């Protein structure tokens, strides 16, 4: 009888322990922060869009209760939307301070990578390198035929990004020395620009390196290829930080996702795979005024 009683006590203790653990588990789940659930919208830079889209897919795979929507529209749109509350995160190729009408003091910047920007031409254009002076002459309308810069006798067709594009602002500042571009076709999307350049004889435009897929030809600038080694060392000047802005300090899912963008899983794998450069690999830095310093 005593033996039976001892066994009964042990069984009861096990049941109570399991129940306590179960309650504790439920309480822990109940008390878990909601940083891994909810919805977030990130909008803006199409140059940054491929990276954010891939990172969002990976993040949502790991966190089933999180919904992250990624939209384009250009850096100006991203900055305007995050400032006005239309988006949770504003993706931008430019500093908020560079955009008129934006109160940069209300925005918090997370720099997630660096992107190079290259002048690109239709694959049939027989030019591989341009000096900065030649590039400026083309985009300001002074040079109108490829034969003037060593190519075939063919009209130059300029494809620009829209005015609110951070890619355009960066290219204008650091490839064209701020010179005003000639009027021409304008497109909102980097993907559409690539398609038009590919299909239009004599076309020239500019794209983030993350959009180079072999369908268009990137040009050297003053003999320097638009590649990682030349960008990180400061030899190739047309590059930008990729910013993800929030209005005020990010919290909840916004903070969790931005933290994820800086993890080795994104920085060590996706960033390089998709043609971007980790900020930590840059040997030069740049501020909102365009001043370059060695790091």
DODRENVO-865535 format. One record per residue (C-alpha): residue in one letter; x, y, z. Coordinates in Angstrom, 3 decimals. Each point is the difference from the previous one (the first is absolute). Last residue first. Layout:
# DODRENVO-865535
<pt resn="A" u="X" v="Y" w="Z"/>
...
//
This chain:
# DODRENVO-865535
<pt resn="X" u="37.750" v="56.207" w="-43.331"/>
<pt resn="X" u="1.077" v="2.560" w="-2.587"/>
<pt resn="X" u="-2.370" v="2.940" w="-0.433"/>
<pt resn="X" u="-2.332" v="1.068" w="-2.803"/>
<pt resn="X" u="-2.134" v="3.144" w="0.314"/>
<pt resn="X" u="-3.283" v="-0.437" w="-1.844"/>
<pt resn="X" u="-1.960" v="2.417" w="2.190"/>
<pt resn="X" u="-1.943" v="-2.874" w="1.580"/>
<pt resn="X" u="3.247" v="-1.659" w="1.057"/>
<pt resn="X" u="2.295" v="-2.421" w="-1.843"/>
<pt resn="X" u="2.308" v="-2.766" w="1.149"/>
<pt resn="X" u="3.042" v="-1.697" w="-1.447"/>
<pt resn="X" u="1.577" v="-3.368" w="0.740"/>
<pt resn="X" u="-3.398" v="-1.691" w="-0.318"/>
<pt resn="X" u="-0.146" v="-3.635" w="1.116"/>
<pt resn="X" u="-2.129" v="0.690" w="3.097"/>
<pt resn="X" u="-2.754" v="1.537" w="-2.136"/>
<pt resn="X" u="-0.572" v="-3.420" w="-1.579"/>
<pt resn="X" u="-0.017" v="0.218" w="-3.818"/>
<pt resn="X" u="-2.926" v="-0.777" w="-2.303"/>
<pt resn="X" u="-0.113" v="-2.291" w="-3.040"/>
<pt resn="X" u="-2.774" v="-2.419" w="0.979"/>
<pt resn="X" u="2.309" v="-2.747" w="1.273"/>
<pt resn="X" u="2.105" v="2.496" w="1.916"/>
<pt resn="X" u="-2.889" v="1.343" w="2.064"/>
<pt resn="X" u="-1.850" v="-3.326" w="0.252"/>
<pt resn="X" u="2.708" v="-2.031" w="1.713"/>
<pt resn="X" u="2.186" v="1.743" w="2.576"/>
<pt resn="X" u="-2.184" v="3.057" w="0.539"/>
<pt resn="X" u="-3.308" v="-1.864" w="-0.063"/>
<pt resn="X" u="0.805" v="-3.112" w="2.037"/>
<pt resn="X" u="2.763" v="1.879" w="1.795"/>
<pt resn="X" u="-2.702" v="2.201" w="1.570"/>
<pt resn="X" u="-0.465" v="3.675" w="-0.919"/>
<pt resn="X" u="-3.276" v="-0.408" w="-1.902"/>
<pt resn="X" u="-1.268" v="-2.088" w="2.947"/>
<pt resn="X" u="0.364" v="3.010" w="2.306"/>
<pt resn="X" u="-2.129" v="1.969" w="-2.473"/>
<pt resn="X" u="-2.598" v="-2.786" w="0.111"/>
<pt resn="X" u="-0.120" v="-0.123" w="3.802"/>
<pt resn="X" u="-0.106" v="3.790" w="0.273"/>
<pt resn="X" u="-2.961" v="0.273" w="-2.365"/>
<pt resn="X" u="-1.669" v="-3.022" w="1.626"/>
<pt resn="X" u="-0.099" v="1.681" w="3.399"/>
<pt resn="X" u="1.664" v="3.390" w="0.209"/>
<pt resn="X" u="1.940" v="2.317" w="-2.292"/>
<pt resn="X" u="1.203" v="3.303" w="1.474"/>
<pt resn="X" u="-1.784" v="2.931" w="-1.586"/>
<pt resn="X" u="-1.420" v="0.001" w="-3.495"/>
<pt resn="X" u="1.912" v="-2.876" w="-1.555"/>
<pt resn="X" u="2.635" v="0.139" w="-2.717"/>
<pt resn="X" u="1.667" v="-2.853" w="-1.869"/>
<pt resn="X" u="3.082" v="1.385" w="-1.718"/>
<pt resn="X" u="2.103" v="-1.409" w="-2.836"/>
<pt resn="X" u="3.284" v="1.854" w="-0.089"/>
<pt resn="X" u="0.928" v="1.270" w="-3.429"/>
<pt resn="X" u="2.486" v="-0.590" w="-2.789"/>
<pt resn="X" u="1.462" v="1.789" w="-3.011"/>
<pt resn="X" u="3.589" v="0.784" w="0.987"/>
<pt resn="X" u="2.044" v="-2.944" w="-1.340"/>
<pt resn="X" u="3.511" v="0.188" w="1.455"/>
<pt resn="X" u="-1.312" v="0.364" w="3.569"/>
<pt resn="X" u="1.485" v="-3.261" w="1.254"/>
<pt resn="X" u="-3.409" v="-1.567" w="0.695"/>
<pt resn="X" u="-1.265" v="1.014" w="-3.442"/>
<pt resn="X" u="2.980" v="-1.236" w="-2.000"/>
<pt resn="X" u="0.001" v="-3.404" w="1.699"/>
<pt resn="X" u="-3.789" v="-0.377" w="-0.286"/>
<pt resn="X" u="-0.232" v="0.585" w="-3.724"/>
<pt resn="X" u="-0.952" v="2.924" w="-2.234"/>
<pt resn="X" u="3.080" v="-0.418" w="-2.223"/>
<pt resn="X" u="2.500" v="2.852" w="-0.012"/>
<pt resn="X" u="1.422" v="1.305" w="-3.273"/>
<pt resn="X" u="-1.307" v="3.537" w="0.495"/>
<pt resn="X" u="-3.447" v="-1.507" w="0.561"/>
<pt resn="X" u="-0.355" v="-3.546" w="-1.296"/>
<pt resn="X" u="-3.328" v="-0.764" w="-1.598"/>
<pt resn="X" u="-2.614" v="-2.587" w="0.993"/>
<pt resn="X" u="-1.547" v="-1.980" w="-2.876"/>
<pt resn="X" u="-3.647" v="-1.068" w="0.106"/>
<pt resn="X" u="-1.572" v="-3.495" w="0.138"/>
<pt resn="X" u="2.853" v="-1.411" w="2.088"/>
<pt resn="X" u="-1.928" v="0.076" w="3.281"/>
<pt resn="X" u="0.897" v="3.403" w="1.401"/>
<pt resn="X" u="-2.842" v="1.107" w="2.275"/>
<pt resn="X" u="1.893" v="-0.257" w="3.311"/>
<pt resn="X" u="2.700" v="2.165" w="-1.586"/>
<pt resn="X" u="-2.404" v="2.938" w="0.255"/>
<pt resn="X" u="-0.913" v="1.252" w="-3.437"/>
<pt resn="X" u="0.809" v="2.809" w="-2.399"/>
<pt resn="X" u="-1.228" v="0.958" w="-3.471"/>
<pt resn="X" u="1.153" v="-0.289" w="-3.606"/>
<pt resn="X" u="-1.908" v="-1.111" w="-3.077"/>
<pt resn="X" u="1.524" v="-0.296" w="-3.492"/>
<pt resn="X" u="-2.448" v="-2.698" w="-1.132"/>
<pt resn="X" u="-2.888" v="-0.406" w="2.493"/>
<pt resn="X" u="-0.898" v="-3.502" w="1.275"/>
<pt resn="X" u="2.602" v="-0.448" w="2.738"/>
<pt resn="X" u="-0.203" v="3.648" w="1.017"/>
<pt resn="X" u="-3.800" v="-0.283" w="0.288"/>
<pt resn="X" u="0.141" v="-3.183" w="2.103"/>
<pt resn="X" u="2.632" v="1.399" w="2.363"/>
<pt resn="X" u="-2.002" v="3.201" w="0.474"/>
<pt resn="X" u="-3.098" v="-2.091" w="0.750"/>
<pt resn="X" u="1.812" v="-1.874" w="2.762"/>
<pt resn="X" u="1.368" v="3.223" w="1.444"/>
<pt resn="X" u="-3.543" v="1.350" w="0.227"/>
<pt resn="X" u="-1.355" v="3.538" w="-0.258"/>
<pt resn="X" u="0.890" v="0.684" w="-3.651"/>
<pt resn="X" u="0.977" v="3.194" w="-1.776"/>
<pt resn="X" u="0.565" v="0.499" w="-3.754"/>
<pt resn="X" u="2.016" v="3.051" w="-0.868"/>
<pt resn="X" u="0.752" v="3.551" w="0.989"/>
<pt resn="X" u="3.686" v="0.755" w="0.402"/>
<pt resn="X" u="1.456" v="-0.492" w="3.466"/>
<pt resn="X" u="1.020" v="2.864" w="2.266"/>
<pt resn="X" u="3.624" v="-0.214" w="1.149"/>
<pt resn="X" u="0.544" v="-1.079" w="3.611"/>
<pt resn="X" u="3.479" v="-1.437" w="-0.565"/>
<pt resn="X" u="-1.452" v="-2.374" w="-2.623"/>
<pt resn="X" u="1.217" v="-3.273" w="1.504"/>
<pt resn="X" u="-0.056" v="0.920" w="3.700"/>
<pt resn="X" u="-2.938" v="2.357" w="0.424"/>
<pt resn="X" u="-2.145" v="-0.952" w="-3.007"/>
<pt resn="X" u="0.525" v="-3.719" w="0.584"/>
<pt resn="X" u="-0.941" v="0.336" w="3.674"/>
<pt resn="X" u="-3.102" v="2.068" w="-0.754"/>
<pt resn="X" u="-1.062" v="-2.387" w="-2.757"/>
<pt resn="X" u="0.392" v="-3.017" w="2.262"/>
<pt resn="X" u="-1.940" v="1.863" w="2.689"/>
<pt resn="X" u="-2.901" v="0.333" w="-2.413"/>
<pt resn="X" u="-2.482" v="2.810" w="0.599"/>
<pt resn="X" u="0.724" v="1.650" w="-3.353"/>
<pt resn="X" u="-0.765" v="-3.131" w="-2.022"/>
<pt resn="X" u="2.810" v="-2.192" w="-1.302"/>
<pt resn="X" u="1.584" v="0.984" w="-3.280"/>
<pt resn="X" u="0.255" v="-1.785" w="-3.351"/>
<pt resn="X" u="2.190" v="1.808" w="-2.531"/>
<pt resn="X" u="0.001" v="-1.202" w="-3.619"/>
<pt resn="X" u="3.314" v="0.628" w="-1.786"/>
<pt resn="X" u="-0.333" v="-0.011" w="-3.793"/>
<pt resn="X" u="2.269" v="-2.400" w="-1.864"/>
<pt resn="X" u="3.130" v="0.332" w="-2.109"/>
<pt resn="X" u="1.877" v="-2.667" w="1.914"/>
<pt resn="X" u="2.101" v="0.645" w="3.086"/>
<pt resn="X" u="3.126" v="2.017" w="0.749"/>
<pt resn="X" u="-1.479" v="2.791" w="2.101"/>
<pt resn="X" u="-1.367" v="2.227" w="-2.788"/>
<pt resn="X" u="-1.021" v="-3.120" w="-1.962"/>
<pt resn="X" u="-2.587" v="-0.677" w="2.730"/>
<pt resn="X" u="-2.103" v="2.960" w="-1.139"/>
<pt resn="X" u="-1.673" v="2.706" w="2.106"/>
<pt resn="X" u="2.796" v="1.639" w="1.971"/>
<pt resn="X" u="-1.019" v="3.359" w="1.503"/>
<pt resn="X" u="-3.262" v="-1.391" w="1.362"/>
<pt resn="X" u="0.749" v="0.388" w="3.714"/>
<pt resn="X" u="0.125" v="-3.782" w="0.428"/>
<pt resn="X" u="2.467" v="-0.511" w="-2.838"/>
<pt resn="X" u="2.292" v="2.937" w="0.854"/>
<pt resn="X" u="0.100" v="-1.099" w="3.639"/>
<pt resn="X" u="1.015" v="-3.522" w="-1.008"/>
<pt resn="X" u="2.722" v="1.338" w="-2.282"/>
<pt resn="X" u="1.399" v="2.210" w="2.793"/>
<pt resn="X" u="-0.128" v="-2.934" w="2.444"/>
<pt resn="X" u="2.059" v="-2.021" w="-2.433"/>
<pt resn="X" u="-1.819" v="-2.802" w="-1.728"/>
<pt resn="X" u="0.871" v="-3.669" w="-0.391"/>
<pt resn="X" u="-1.468" v="-3.014" w="-1.790"/>
<pt resn="X" u="-1.400" v="1.488" w="-3.219"/>
<pt resn="X" u="-1.292" v="-2.050" w="-2.930"/>
<pt resn="X" u="-3.703" v="0.280" w="0.907"/>
<pt resn="X" u="-1.618" v="-3.328" w="-0.898"/>
<pt resn="X" u="-0.519" v="-1.017" w="3.651"/>
<pt resn="X" u="-2.226" v="3.061" w="0.622"/>
<pt resn="X" u="1.742" v="2.230" w="2.503"/>
<pt resn="X" u="0.550" v="0.268" w="3.736"/>
<pt resn="X" u="1.478" v="2.741" w="2.193"/>
<pt resn="X" u="0.690" v="-1.665" w="3.314"/>
<pt resn="X" u="-1.239" v="0.472" w="3.545"/>
<pt resn="X" u="1.649" v="-1.677" w="2.977"/>
<pt resn="X" u="-2.071" v="-0.941" w="3.021"/>
<pt resn="X" u="0.979" v="0.152" w="3.661"/>
<pt resn="X" u="-1.676" v="-1.895" w="2.830"/>
<pt resn="X" u="-2.544" v="0.065" w="2.854"/>
<pt resn="X" u="0.238" v="3.539" w="1.247"/>
<pt resn="X" u="-2.678" v="0.455" w="2.681"/>
<pt resn="X" u="-1.073" v="3.635" w="0.257"/>
<pt resn="X" u="-2.494" v="1.428" w="2.492"/>
<pt resn="X" u="-2.360" v="2.675" w="-1.294"/>
<pt resn="X" u="-1.526" v="2.964" w="1.817"/>
<pt resn="X" u="3.119" v="2.193" w="-0.388"/>
<pt resn="X" u="-0.049" v="-0.677" w="-3.750"/>
<pt resn="X" u="-3.031" v="2.228" w="-0.460"/>
<pt resn="X" u="-0.598" v="-0.670" w="-3.706"/>
<pt resn="X" u="-1.162" v="2.782" w="-2.321"/>
<pt resn="X" u="3.236" v="-0.002" w="-1.982"/>
<pt resn="X" u="1.847" v="-3.305" w="-0.113"/>
<pt resn="X" u="3.723" v="0.089" w="0.750"/>
<pt resn="X" u="-0.461" v="-0.099" w="3.778"/>
<pt resn="X" u="-1.816" v="-3.335" w="-0.361"/>
<pt resn="X" u="3.295" v="-1.427" w="-1.231"/>
<pt resn="X" u="-0.234" v="-1.582" w="-3.435"/>
<pt resn="X" u="-0.466" v="-3.519" w="-1.325"/>
<pt resn="X" u="-3.238" v="-0.320" w="1.987"/>
<pt resn="X" u="-2.334" v="-2.568" w="1.509"/>
<pt resn="X" u="-2.713" v="1.491" w="2.208"/>
<pt resn="X" u="-1.248" v="-2.331" w="2.723"/>
<pt resn="X" u="-3.435" v="-0.014" w="1.639"/>
<pt resn="X" u="-1.739" v="1.444" w="-3.051"/>
<pt resn="X" u="-2.764" v="2.578" w="-0.473"/>
<pt resn="X" u="0.866" v="1.681" w="3.293"/>
<pt resn="X" u="0.782" v="3.388" w="-1.550"/>
<pt resn="X" u="3.775" v="-0.177" w="0.540"/>
<pt resn="X" u="0.109" v="-3.681" w="-1.013"/>
<pt resn="X" u="-1.929" v="0.794" w="-3.166"/>
<pt resn="X" u="2.061" v="3.035" w="-0.987"/>
<pt resn="X" u="3.314" v="-1.785" w="0.507"/>
<pt resn="X" u="-1.139" v="-3.034" w="-1.981"/>
<pt resn="X" u="-1.452" v="2.107" w="-2.795"/>
<pt resn="X" u="3.205" v="1.984" w="-0.333"/>
<pt resn="X" u="2.005" v="-3.232" w="-0.015"/>
<pt resn="X" u="-1.912" v="-1.508" w="-2.909"/>
<pt resn="X" u="-3.434" v="-1.602" w="-0.400"/>
<pt resn="X" u="0.816" v="-3.506" w="1.169"/>
<pt resn="X" u="-2.023" v="-2.156" w="2.410"/>
<pt resn="X" u="0.833" v="-2.655" w="2.584"/>
<pt resn="X" u="-2.698" v="-1.526" w="2.218"/>
<pt resn="X" u="1.085" v="-1.746" w="3.197"/>
<pt resn="X" u="-2.506" v="-2.275" w="1.774"/>
<pt resn="X" u="1.187" v="-1.641" w="3.208"/>
<pt resn="X" u="-1.964" v="-2.823" w="1.646"/>
<pt resn="X" u="1.968" v="-2.717" w="-1.833"/>
<pt resn="X" u="3.368" v="1.135" w="1.295"/>
<pt resn="X" u="2.806" v="-2.049" w="-1.562"/>
<pt resn="X" u="-1.539" v="-0.024" w="-3.472"/>
<pt resn="X" u="-1.022" v="3.613" w="0.540"/>
<pt resn="X" u="3.639" v="0.978" w="0.563"/>
<pt resn="X" u="1.214" v="-1.817" w="-3.090"/>
<pt resn="X" u="-2.637" v="1.623" w="-2.194"/>
<pt resn="X" u="0.732" v="3.418" w="1.532"/>
<pt resn="X" u="3.737" v="-0.395" w="-0.663"/>
<pt resn="X" u="-0.709" v="-0.811" w="-3.647"/>
<pt resn="X" u="-2.294" v="3.007" w="-0.417"/>
<pt resn="X" u="2.364" v="2.326" w="1.867"/>
<pt resn="X" u="2.911" v="-1.006" w="-2.239"/>
<pt resn="X" u="-1.922" v="0.340" w="-3.272"/>
<pt resn="X" u="-1.516" v="3.366" w="1.086"/>
<pt resn="X" u="3.246" v="1.838" w="0.732"/>
<pt resn="X" u="0.383" v="1.465" w="-3.497"/>
<pt resn="X" u="-3.786" v="0.369" w="-0.179"/>
<pt resn="X" u="0.220" v="2.484" w="2.860"/>
<pt resn="X" u="-3.304" v="0.690" w="1.721"/>
<pt resn="X" u="-2.352" v="-2.047" w="2.127"/>
<pt resn="X" u="0.139" v="-2.286" w="3.054"/>
<pt resn="X" u="-3.363" v="-1.076" w="1.447"/>
<pt resn="X" u="-0.146" v="-1.840" w="3.322"/>
<pt resn="X" u="-2.572" v="-2.457" w="1.352"/>
<pt resn="X" u="-0.553" v="-1.773" w="3.311"/>
<pt resn="X" u="2.054" v="-2.680" w="1.718"/>
<pt resn="X" u="3.621" v="-0.556" w="0.995"/>
<pt resn="X" u="0.296" v="3.125" w="2.148"/>
<pt resn="X" u="-3.143" v="-1.055" w="1.894"/>
<pt resn="X" u="1.960" v="-0.514" w="3.208"/>
<pt resn="X" u="-0.588" v="-3.385" w="1.648"/>
<pt resn="X" u="-2.121" v="0.217" w="3.158"/>
<pt resn="X" u="-2.726" v="-2.283" w="-1.284"/>
<pt resn="X" u="2.553" v="-2.487" w="-1.280"/>
<pt resn="X" u="1.686" v="0.030" w="3.399"/>
<pt resn="X" u="-3.330" v="-0.433" w="1.761"/>
<pt resn="X" u="-0.852" v="-2.934" w="-2.225"/>
<pt resn="X" u="3.380" v="-1.593" w="0.676"/>
<pt resn="X" u="-0.370" v="0.591" w="3.729"/>
<pt resn="X" u="-3.427" v="-1.588" w="-0.084"/>
<pt resn="X" u="1.428" v="-3.010" w="-1.765"/>
<pt resn="X" u="2.927" v="-0.205" w="2.399"/>
<pt resn="X" u="-2.391" v="0.135" w="2.921"/>
<pt resn="X" u="-2.137" v="-2.719" w="-1.540"/>
<pt resn="X" u="3.057" v="-2.179" w="-0.604"/>
<pt resn="X" u="1.140" v="0.493" w="3.594"/>
<pt resn="X" u="-3.486" v="-0.792" w="1.340"/>
<pt resn="X" u="-0.187" v="-3.201" w="-2.054"/>
<pt resn="X" u="3.470" v="-1.081" w="1.090"/>
<pt resn="X" u="-0.831" v="0.663" w="3.640"/>
<pt resn="X" u="-3.238" v="-1.984" w="-0.286"/>
<pt resn="X" u="1.867" v="-2.951" w="-1.512"/>
<pt resn="X" u="2.584" v="0.102" w="2.805"/>
<pt resn="X" u="-2.725" v="0.115" w="2.639"/>
<pt resn="X" u="-1.752" v="-2.995" w="-1.570"/>
<pt resn="X" u="3.253" v="-1.985" w="-0.079"/>
<pt resn="X" u="0.597" v="0.753" w="3.674"/>
<pt resn="X" u="-3.556" v="-1.073" w="0.876"/>
<pt resn="X" u="0.387" v="-3.305" w="-1.870"/>
<pt resn="X" u="3.215" v="-0.743" w="1.917"/>
<pt resn="X" u="-1.707" v="0.819" w="3.292"/>
<pt resn="X" u="-2.801" v="-2.378" w="-0.899"/>
//
